[in-house]
Amino acid sequence: MKDNNKTSYQTSSESAYNRNRKPRSEFATRSEYLEHELQVMDPKRWRPNLPFRDYRFEIEDWVPAMAATIGKIVMVAAVVGAFAMPLGLSPEFVIENARFEMLIAAILFVVLVSGFLNPTSNLAGTHGPLIPLIPLIVASGGHPMALGLMIGVFGFILGITKGGSLLAKLTSKGVCGGLLLYLGFIGVTGQVAKLFAWAESFDMAYIAFVVIIGTIIMYAWLEHIQMRWLAIPLGSVFAAVVALALGAPFEFKTEPGIPNLDPTYWWGENTGWQLGLPGLEHFIAVAPFAVLAVAMWSPDFLGHRVFQELSYPKKTDKVLMNIDDTMLSTSARQAVGSLLGGGNLSSSWGTYIVPAAIAKRPIPAGAILTGLLCVVAAIWGYPMDLAIWQPVLSVALIVGVFLPLLEAGMQMTREGKTTQSAAIVIFSSALVNPVFGWSLTMVLDNLGLIGCKERGKELGHTGRWIIPGITFVVLCTVMAMIGMFPGIPALMESFRTLAG
């Protein structure tokens, strides 16, 4: 009798995941096994999710972890470097702050939040599209801490009110597909141009050509054998080996060590950023940029979730990225990172979620491995040099992010009714930026002027024009204030001139 009670207790305490999962030996292919793992997972929001009880580690989890670590090193260094240049800070400061930011992301948020507390919250990465605006932010009197805190506050408001998921519902497949096509194409062409510029800088442009041709053949072969999830590690190794074999210059510079972990050092008057703490005027100066940064989240987050939906099998809704929860965790990561002294600007981690979707893996296991690799890279130092070496960086981003985005965009715009919206969003994004393209096309699409005419009738007045219209007007006002419309002077500068 006691044995029966004991067995009954063990069965009732066993997780739903362990009750429903099956070993690899019961499936004909590994792909079927991975799809079944996605279907039987039962993640809990904001409660402990433990390895081997609620999910397992697989060899495929190393793929998004490697891609995310490479992307993190590159993007954080780019953001901090964009702040450092107009502020007159040294390259050594950039590396030190980037290493500090990687430890913050890895220990406090990547592992804790996405790995254990909320497996449907994507990792908080870096806000790449905001990088070109950083010199303008500094010139406008912006302060890195003030900007980070404002982004955290606005992002938290959008997440807690579920504004992100609402905007996602109001974005049609045509609009979303067009965004993916635009971002994928711009990303691929941008990386190809950077790779050639790097090779031409030491008069060996043929290295770039050989690396790209080899990458195309490798990617096509992986597609043929249905092992595209290996594109990032194989592509990175291939690019490094070929470039070195052809005589490209490379050397390790970043030595092992632990960055300064004291926030008072980073926000001192004569240490770290050498800016001190921000005042009210700094928060006022960065407010328009913070609004724009958070507005950029919606199409970015939507694209990541849609890519999961296209890559995952049916009956996997439970493990799809939760847009609102991702906004909350990203906002918290942004605020905490800025208070501690980091210069990163956060967004949904694209170099993680896209490879994870391709490899048919859920978020948590790869998140823990990503945290581990980020800590190793930050402390060891040498991997940071290799990850930001142009051949490795460009190939990893092309095969791991931008080509998959192109493929997903094409898949979403196969039908005639979606191609109209996709064409308009690409056209308008090229005119200004993806935020303008997304918000304008969403209005036109929901009104029924383009795309599916019947879809707009099902949304009601609120979904058809009130929310999209308000979103478009607010974003256009912000972009006009900071001078993002081609040929039109910034309204903020005009107001300052009049006031002066």
N, C-alpha and C positions, 0 to 999 in steps of 0.2 A: 504493500500500500504506500509505503514511504517512497519507494522507487518511482511509483506512478506519479505521485505528487511532484517529485523532483523533476521528472521528465516534463510534466505539464508546465512547471514553472519555467524551465529552460526554454520550452517552445514559445511560451507567451512573451518572454523577455527578449527573444531573438528578434533582430531587426527585420523589417519587411524586405529589405534588400537581400539579406542572407537567406531568407526563406524562399525567395523567388529566383535567385540567380542559379546558373548552371555552370559546371566546369567547362573549360575549353574543349575537352575531349568529346563532348556531346554535340559539337557543331562541325559541319563539313568544312567551313572556311573560317579564318580568323576574323574576317569582316562580319560574318554573321554573329560571332561571339561578341565582338565589340558593340554591335547594334543591340544585342540582347542586354548587355550591361547598361546601356543607356536607357532602355525601356523599363528595367526593373529597379532602377535607382529611385529612392524616395527621400530626397533632401528635405531638411527641416530649416525653416527660416529663423535666423537669429537665435538658434539653439545649437548645442554641441553636435557636430557631425564628425564621427571618428573613423580613421582609416581602418579597413578590414571589417568594420561593423556596418558602415554606411557607404563605403566605396573602397575600391582597390587600386593599387598601382599597377600600371602596365608599361611595357617598354615604349609604347607610343607616347606616353606622357613626357618623355624626355624631349620630344620634338618641339612642342610649344614652349617648353621650359627654356630650351636653347635659343629659340627664336626670340622669345620675350626678353631674355637676358641681353642678347646682342642689341635688340631694339632699345632696351632701357638705357644701356651705356651710351648709345649714340644720341638718343633724343634728349636725355637729361643734360648731357654735355652741351648739346646744341642750345637748349633753353638757357642754361647758366651762362654759356658763352655769349649769347645774344644780350644778356643783361650786363655782363662783365665788360664788353668792348666799349660801349658809350660811357661806362662808369670808370674806365681806366684801370680795371683790375687785371691781374696777371693770369697767364695760362695755368700756372700752378694753383691759383685759387679755383679756377674752373674744375680741374681734376679733383681737388680736395672736396669741393662742395658736391660734385657729382657722386663721389664715393659715399659721402654722408647721406645724400638723398637715397641712394640705393639701399643703404642699411635701414633707413626709416621705412621705405616702401616694403622691404622684404620682411622685417621683423614685426612691425606694428600692424600692417594691413594685408599684405599678400598672404602670409601664412595664417594669421589670426582670423581675418574676416572671410576671405574666399576659400581658405583651406579648411576651416573648422566651424565658423559661426553661420555663414550663409553661402553655401555652394552654388547658388544661382546668381550671386553678385559677381560680376566680372572684375578682374583685377583693375586697380586704378593705375593707369599708365601715364603718358605724357601728351599734352595738348599741342601736337605738331602744327596745325594750321595757324596757331596764334604766334608762332615764332617770328614771322616777318613783321609783326606789329610791335615787338618788344622795343626796338630803338625809338619808335614813336611814343610808346608808353613812358620811357625814360625821359625823352625830350619834353613830354607834357608834365613833368614833375611827379611821375609815378614812383612808388616805392614797392619793392618786391613783396614785403610782408603785407602791406596794405592791399595790394592786388590779390594776393593769395587768400587773405581773409575775406575779401569781398566776394571772390569766386565761391569760396566755401559757403558763405551765407546765402547767396542767390541760388546756388546749386541745391542746398538743403531745402530751401523753400519750394523749388520746382519738384524735388523728389518727394517731399512730404505731402504735397498737394496732388501727387500723381500726374503732374503736368506732362512729364516725359512720355508716359505710356499713352496719354490722351493724344498728344501730337503724333505719336507713332500710328495710332489707329486712323488718324485723319490723313495719313500719307499713303497714297495708292501704290500699287506695284510698279506702275509706270514711272512715277516720280522717284521711288526708291531705286528702281533699276537704273534709271538715268544717272542718279547720283553715283551709284557704284561704278558705272561705266566711265563717268567723268573722272572720279578719283583714281580709278585703276589706270586709265590712260595717262593722266597727268603724272601719276607716280612712276609708271614705267619709263616714260620719256624723260622725266626729270633725273632718274637714276642712271639711265644710259648716258645722258649729257654729262652728269657728274663724273662717271667712270672715264669717259673720253677726256674730260678736262684734266683729271688726275694723271692719266697716262701721257697726255700732251705736255704736261708740266715738266717732264724729264725726257721729252722727245722720243717716246716709245708708244705712240698711239695704237700701234698694232696689237699691243697687249690687251687693250680694251676690246678690240674687235674679236680676238681669239677667245677671250673669256666669255663674251656674250654669245658668240656662235656655239661654243661648247655648252653653255648653259641652256640654250634653246634645244639642242639635241638631247641633253640629259633630261630636261623637263618633259619633252615629248615621249621619251622612252619610259619614264616613270608613269606617265599617263597611260601608256600602252599596257604596262604590266600591273596597272591599278595600285601603285605604291607611291602616289603623289605626296603622301605625308612625309616621305624621306627627302623631299626636295631641299629643305633648309639645311640639314646637316651635310648632305652630299654636295649641295651647291656651294656651301661655305668652304668646305674642304677642297673642292675642285678649284674654286676661284683662287684660294690661297696657294695651292700647289702650282697651278699654271702660272700665276703672276710671279712667284718666286723663281720658277724654272726658267722663265723668260728674262729674268734679270731685274725685276722691279725692286726698288729700294724699300727696305723695312728694317726697323729696329725696335726693341723693347725699351721703353723709357720709364714707365710707371712702376716704381718699386713697391714691394709689400709694405703694409702698414695700416694703422687704424686712423681714420680722420678725426679731427677735433669734434667731440660730441657735446660741447658746452654751448647752449644757446646764447649765453651772454657774450661769448667770443664772436659768434657770427653777427650779432646785432649790436656790437660795440661801436663807439665813435671812431676808434682808430684801429680796430681789428675786424676781421671777416669782411663783411660788406662795406664797412667804414661809413655807414649811413645813420647809425643810431636807430631809435624806435620811430615809427611813423607818427605824424601829427594829423589833425583833421584835414588839413589841406591836401595831404597825400591821398586820403580816402576819397575825397571829392574828385581829384584828378583821375583816379583809376576807375571810377564808377562806370562810365560808358564802356570801357574795355572789358570790365567784369561781366556786364550784361551781355555783351557780344560773345564772350568766351563761353558762358553757360548756354546761350542760344545755339552755339555750334554743337553742343553736346547732343541735342535731339537727333539730327540727321546722322551723326556719327554713331550713337548708340543704336539707333534703328538699323543702320547698315550691318552692324555686328550681329544683332539678333537675327536679322533676315538671313545672313550667311549661315548661321547655325541651322535655321529652319530648312534651308536648301540642302545642307550637308547631312543632317541627322535623318534617321528613318522615322516612320510614323509612330505615334504613341510615345513621344518623348517630350511632351509639353512640360513635364515636371522639372526637367534638367535644363530647359532653355534659360538664357540670361534674362533676369528680371530688370527691366530698364529703370524703374523707380528705385529699387534697392541699390542698383549700381550707382545711381546718382547720389544716393545718401552716403554710401561708402566712399565714393570719389570725393564728395564734398568734405567729409570728415578727414580723409587723407590729405586733402589740400590745406585745410585749416591747420591741422596739427603739424604738417611738414613746414609750413610757413612760419608758425610760431617757434619751432625748434631752430630755424635758421636756413632751411632749404630754399632753393630757387626754382624748383620744378613747378610746372603748371599742369594740373592733372586732367585726365580724360579717361574714357574707356580704353583698355589696353588692347589695341588692334593687333600688334605683333604677337599677342598671346592667343586671343580668341579665334582668329582666322586659322592659324595652324592647328589649334585644338579641334576646331570643327572639321577640318580636312581629315585629321587623324581619327575622327569619331570618338573623341574623349570628352568627358564632362569637365567642369571647371576645377574641382577641388584638388585632385591628386597632382595634376600638373602645376597648380598654384604653389603647393608645398615644395616641389622640386625647383620651381622658379625662384622662390625665396632662398632656397639653399644655394643655387648657382649665383644669385645676386650677392649674397654674403661672401661667397668664395671669391668672386670677381673683385668686389670692393676691397677686400682685405689683401688678397694676393697681388692685385695690381696689374700684373702682366696681361691677363685676359682682356683688360680694357683696351690695351693697345691693339691687340689683334682684332677685336670686335669693331673698332672704329677705322680699321684699315679699309680703304675705299673698295677694293675688290670684294672683300668679305661682306662689307656692309651693303653694297649695292645689290649683289646677287641674293643675299638673304632677304632683303626687302622686296625685290622683284618677284622671286619665286614663292615667298612666304606670305606676301600681302597683296601686292598690286595685280599680279596675274590672276590669282583666285578672285579678286574683286571684279576684274573684267569678265571672267567666266560667269560669275554669279549675276552680274548685270545683264549679260546676254541671255541668260536663262530666264530672267524675270521679264524680259521685253520681247518675247517670241510672238505674242499675240498682237494683232493690228491695233487694237484699242490702246495698248500700253505704249506703243512706239511713239505716238504723238506726244504724250507727256514726257517721255524720256528725251525726245529731241529738244523740247522746250527747256527742260531743266539743264541740259548740257549747254544749250545756247546761252541761257541767262547766267549760268555759273561762269562761263567763259567771259561774259561781259563784266561781272563784278567779282563774285566768289560763290562757293557752294551754298553758303547760308542764304544769300540773296536768291539764288536759283531755286533752292528748295522752297523757301517761303512764298515766292511769287508763283511758282508752278503749282504749289498746293492750293492756292486760292483759285487759279484758273481751272485746275482739275476738279476741285470740289464744286465749283459753280457749274460744271458741265460744259464749259467752253471748249475744252479739249478732253481727250480720253473717253472713258465710258460715261455716257450721258445718264444712264440709269443709276449709277453709283451715287451721284450727287443728290438724287431725289431721296435716297434712303438715309441721308445724314441729318436731315432737319435743318432749320435755319442756323442753329448754333454750330453744327459741324460744317455746314456749307460755306458760310461766309463770316459769321461773327468771330469765332476763334481764329480761323486762318487770317481774316482781315486784320484783327488786332495784332496778331503776331507779326504780320508783314509790315504794318505801320510802325510798330515799336522798333523792329530791327532796322528798318530804313532810316528812322530818326537817329538811332545810335550810330549807324554807319555814316550818315551825313555829318554828324557831329565830329567824328574823328577822321573824316576825309577819305572814305573808302570808295566813293563813287568816282570813276575816271573823269578827269577834266573839271571836276567841281571842287572848289576849295573847302577845307574843313570848316564847319560852322563854329567850332570851338575857337579856332584861330581868329575867325571874323569877329566873334563876340569880344575876344581879348583886345583886338585892334580897336574896336569901337570904344571899349571901356577905357583903354589907354589914352 
